[in-house]
Amino acid sequence: MIAVRTGLLLALAAGLAACGEPPQELAAGQKRADRPAWQSEASPFAAPGWQGKDQASWEQQIRSRNQGQNEYARVSK
């Protein structure tokens, strides 16, 4: 009886330990969200036509990128 109770307690403790969430800290080199995305510098990986630190250009790129993801625009009636 004591062995069963001890086994159940150990199983419960192991189950609760598995439910924990690992810490979410920024690793070295990860992007921080301390400024708006459009204020970043242009890079070789940026979309063609986007100039760095230009909010209007950033918003235009996002609008054009999202148009390809609009299911209503893709479906022909």
KOLRO-478958 format. One record per residue: residue number from 1; residue in one letter; chain; y, z, x of N, C-alpha, C in turn. Coordinates in nm, 4 decimals. Last residue first. Layout:
[pt NUM,'a','A',[Y,Z,X],[Y,Z,X],[Y,Z,X]],
...
***
This chain:
[pt 77,'k','A',[3.3774,-5.9215,-1.5062],[3.3557,-5.9063,-1.6512],[3.3315,-6.0387,-1.7176]],
[pt 76,'s','A',[3.2602,-5.7946,-1.2011],[3.3186,-5.9072,-1.2752],[3.2825,-5.8944,-1.4224]],
[pt 75,'v','A',[3.3456,-5.5205,-1.0088],[3.2601,-5.5670,-1.1187],[3.3296,-5.6818,-1.1896]],
[pt 74,'r','A',[3.5437,-5.4423,-0.8315],[3.4341,-5.5252,-0.7833],[3.3508,-5.5860,-0.8952]],
[pt 73,'a','A',[3.7168,-5.2729,-0.9672],[3.7716,-5.3977,-0.9141],[3.6608,-5.4932,-0.8709]],
[pt 72,'y','A',[3.5508,-5.0601,-1.0221],[3.6047,-5.1363,-1.1337],[3.6620,-5.2696,-1.0869]],
[pt 71,'e','A',[3.4966,-4.9503,-0.7712],[3.3888,-5.0157,-0.8441],[3.4419,-5.1014,-0.9600]],
[pt 70,'n','A',[3.6682,-4.9584,-0.4823],[3.6922,-4.9419,-0.6259],[3.5863,-5.0192,-0.7028]],
[pt 69,'q','A',[3.6566,-5.0092,-0.2182],[3.5662,-4.9068,-0.2677],[3.5810,-4.8830,-0.4174]],
[pt 68,'g','A',[3.8541,-5.1828,-0.1510],[3.7173,-5.2303,-0.1362],[3.6156,-5.1325,-0.1897]],
[pt 67,'q','A',[4.0763,-5.0201,-0.1834],[4.0532,-5.1258,-0.2811],[3.9122,-5.1810,-0.2709]],
[pt 66,'n','A',[4.0939,-4.8518,0.0366],[4.0340,-4.7983,-0.0857],[4.0072,-4.9061,-0.1896]],
[pt 65,'r','A',[4.2291,-5.0124,0.2197],[4.0912,-4.9708,0.2482],[4.0215,-4.9226,0.1213]],
[pt 64,'s','A',[4.4804,-5.0319,0.1004],[4.3998,-5.1531,0.1165],[4.2539,-5.1185,0.1462]],
[pt 63,'r','A',[4.5610,-4.7592,0.1080],[4.5499,-4.8307,-0.0194],[4.4612,-4.9540,-0.0060]],
[pt 62,'i','A',[4.5604,-4.7143,0.3866],[4.4703,-4.6367,0.3000],[4.4519,-4.7071,0.1662]],
[pt 61,'q','A',[4.7634,-4.8922,0.4677],[4.6270,-4.9078,0.5183],[4.5263,-4.8343,0.4304]],
[pt 60,'q','A',[4.9822,-4.7790,0.3328],[4.9402,-4.9148,0.3007],[4.7971,-4.9401,0.3484]],
[pt 59,'e','A',[5.0011,-4.5305,0.4634],[4.9690,-4.5343,0.3205],[4.9230,-4.6726,0.2773]],
[pt 58,'w','A',[5.0713,-4.6212,0.7226],[4.9488,-4.5445,0.7002],[4.9061,-4.5520,0.5539]],
[pt 57,'s','A',[5.3207,-4.7401,0.6740],[5.2105,-4.8225,0.7245],[5.0767,-4.7532,0.7014]],
[pt 56,'a','A',[5.4634,-4.5116,0.5978],[5.4477,-4.6226,0.5038],[5.3316,-4.7130,0.5460]],
[pt 55,'q','A',[5.4544,-4.3524,0.8330],[5.3908,-4.3075,0.7094],[5.3683,-4.4218,0.6116]],
[pt 54,'d','A',[5.3919,-4.3948,1.1552],[5.4617,-4.4657,1.0480],[5.3914,-4.4338,0.9167]],
[pt 53,'k','A',[5.2561,-4.3146,1.3863],[5.3675,-4.2331,1.3363],[5.4511,-4.3036,1.2302]],
[pt 52,'g','A',[5.1419,-4.6372,1.4920],[5.1379,-4.4920,1.4984],[5.2669,-4.4283,1.4517]],
[pt 51,'q','A',[5.0741,-4.8989,1.2704],[5.1553,-4.8506,1.3811],[5.1531,-4.6986,1.3768]],
[pt 50,'w','A',[4.8138,-5.1123,1.1813],[4.8741,-4.9798,1.1643],[4.9496,-4.9402,1.2889]],
[pt 49,'g','A',[4.6917,-5.3492,1.2411],[4.8109,-5.3538,1.1575],[4.8762,-5.2188,1.1372]],
[pt 48,'p','A',[4.3564,-5.2429,1.2445],[4.4569,-5.3400,1.2872],[4.5741,-5.3422,1.1899]],
[pt 47,'a','A',[4.2916,-4.8918,1.2660],[4.2814,-5.0171,1.1914],[4.3887,-5.1134,1.2396]],
[pt 46,'a','A',[4.2063,-4.7479,1.5867],[4.2824,-4.7512,1.4621],[4.2666,-4.8878,1.3954]],
[pt 45,'f','A',[4.0966,-4.7466,1.8338],[4.0038,-4.7369,1.7213],[4.0749,-4.7399,1.5869]],
[pt 44,'p','A',[4.2985,-4.7378,2.0181],[4.2224,-4.8626,2.0080],[4.1241,-4.8627,1.8908]],
[pt 43,'s','A',[4.5606,-4.5716,1.8289],[4.4562,-4.5743,1.9303],[4.3817,-4.7070,1.9206]],
[pt 42,'a','A',[4.8723,-4.4195,1.7619],[4.7844,-4.5342,1.7445],[4.6837,-4.5350,1.8586]],
[pt 41,'e','A',[4.8906,-4.0646,1.6994],[4.9217,-4.1821,1.7801],[4.8259,-4.2957,1.7447]],
[pt 40,'s','A',[4.9622,-3.9158,1.3793],[4.8875,-3.9292,1.5032],[4.9272,-4.0576,1.5749]],
[pt 39,'q','A',[5.0811,-3.8954,1.1353],[5.1645,-3.8655,1.2515],[5.0895,-3.8802,1.3832]],
[pt 38,'w','A',[4.8972,-3.9304,0.9342],[4.9791,-4.0457,0.9707],[5.0688,-4.0197,1.0918]],
[pt 37,'a','A',[4.7862,-3.6788,0.8938],[4.7098,-3.7794,0.9674],[4.7972,-3.8961,1.0120]],
[pt 36,'p','A',[5.0013,-3.3930,0.9525],[4.9506,-3.5017,0.8689],[4.8842,-3.6101,0.9524]],
[pt 35,'r','A',[4.8663,-3.1184,1.1449],[4.9741,-3.2102,1.1125],[4.9166,-3.3225,1.0268]],
[pt 34,'d','A',[4.6438,-2.9740,1.1881],[4.7690,-2.9000,1.1876],[4.8897,-2.9903,1.1644]],
[pt 33,'a','A',[4.3626,-3.0116,1.1983],[4.4408,-3.0583,1.0836],[4.5734,-2.9836,1.0759]],
[pt 32,'r','A',[4.2161,-3.1313,1.4978],[4.2722,-3.0213,1.4192],[4.3577,-3.0796,1.3082]],
[pt 31,'k','A',[3.9191,-3.2698,1.6240],[4.0499,-3.2910,1.5633],[4.0926,-3.1689,1.4825]],
[pt 30,'q','A',[3.7637,-3.1393,1.9218],[3.7610,-3.1760,1.7811],[3.9027,-3.1869,1.7267]],
[pt 29,'g','A',[3.7754,-3.0468,2.1829],[3.7957,-3.1890,2.1592],[3.7907,-3.2307,2.0139]],
[pt 28,'a','A',[3.5476,-2.7879,2.1432],[3.6466,-2.8489,2.2319],[3.6549,-2.9984,2.2023]],
[pt 27,'a','A',[3.5039,-2.7047,1.7959],[3.4530,-2.7237,1.9312],[3.5621,-2.7901,2.0145]],
[pt 26,'l','A',[3.6178,-2.4710,1.5673],[3.6385,-2.6015,1.6281],[3.5810,-2.6032,1.7685]],
[pt 25,'e','A',[3.3742,-2.2916,1.3774],[3.4855,-2.2945,1.4708],[3.4969,-2.4329,1.5302]],
[pt 24,'q','A',[3.2080,-2.1385,1.1646],[3.2668,-2.2719,1.1648],[3.3925,-2.2707,1.2504]],
[pt 23,'p','A',[2.8970,-1.9670,1.2045],[3.0434,-1.9697,1.2153],[3.0946,-2.1131,1.2265]],
[pt 22,'p','A',[2.6408,-2.0236,0.9547],[2.6851,-2.0175,1.0939],[2.8379,-2.0215,1.1010]],
[pt 21,'e','A',[2.5481,-1.8093,0.6930],[2.6172,-1.9317,0.7303],[2.6630,-1.9210,0.8747]],
[pt 20,'g','A',[2.2283,-1.6829,0.5821],[2.3583,-1.6695,0.6463],[2.4167,-1.8032,0.6851]],
[pt 19,'c','A',[1.9738,-1.6984,0.4892],[2.0802,-1.7423,0.3990],[2.2187,-1.7340,0.4625]],
[pt 18,'a','A',[1.8052,-1.5818,0.6663],[1.8078,-1.7277,0.6643],[1.9208,-1.7809,0.5769]],
[pt 17,'a','A',[1.8274,-1.3151,0.6031],[1.8841,-1.3602,0.7304],[1.8950,-1.5119,0.7338]],
[pt 16,'l','A',[1.6820,-1.3066,0.3666],[1.8267,-1.2858,0.3621],[1.8948,-1.3310,0.4912]],
[pt 15,'g','A',[1.4238,-1.3518,0.4686],[1.4830,-1.4434,0.3714],[1.6335,-1.4294,0.3632]],
[pt 14,'a','A',[1.3859,-1.1289,0.6306],[1.3856,-1.2625,0.6910],[1.4497,-1.3644,0.5972]],
[pt 13,'a','A',[1.3939,-0.9281,0.4343],[1.4927,-0.9285,0.5421],[1.5009,-1.0657,0.6087]],
[pt 12,'l','A',[1.1666,-1.0008,0.2823],[1.2991,-0.9977,0.2209],[1.4076,-1.0034,0.3273]],
[pt 11,'a','A',[0.9680,-0.9661,0.4743],[0.9885,-1.0984,0.4164],[1.1261,-1.1076,0.3516]],
[pt 10,'l','A',[0.9931,-0.6904,0.5162],[1.0162,-0.7833,0.6266],[1.0419,-0.9252,0.5758]],
[pt 9,'l','A',[0.9237,-0.5982,0.2599],[1.0560,-0.5694,0.3149],[1.0899,-0.6633,0.4312]],
[pt 8,'l','A',[0.6573,-0.6883,0.2463],[0.7570,-0.7385,0.1520],[0.8984,-0.7145,0.2023]],
[pt 7,'g','A',[0.5447,-0.5357,0.4533],[0.5421,-0.6814,0.4594],[0.6451,-0.7439,0.3670]],
[pt 6,'t','A',[0.5796,-0.2792,0.3497],[0.6445,-0.3156,0.4754],[0.6507,-0.4673,0.4899]],
[pt 5,'r','A',[0.4140,-0.3000,0.1250],[0.5563,-0.2712,0.1081],[0.6343,-0.3107,0.2337]],
[pt 4,'v','A',[0.1681,-0.3398,0.2502],[0.2197,-0.4411,0.1578],[0.3697,-0.4241,0.1409]],
[pt 3,'a','A',[0.1413,-0.1037,0.3942],[0.1449,-0.2308,0.4673],[0.2018,-0.3418,0.3791]],
[pt 2,'i','A',[0.1243,0.0815,0.1910],[0.2404,0.0871,0.2803],[0.2535,-0.0433,0.3573]],
[pt 1,'m','A',[-0.1186,0.0000,0.0817],[0.0000,0.0000,0.0000],[0.1260,0.0000,0.0868]],
***
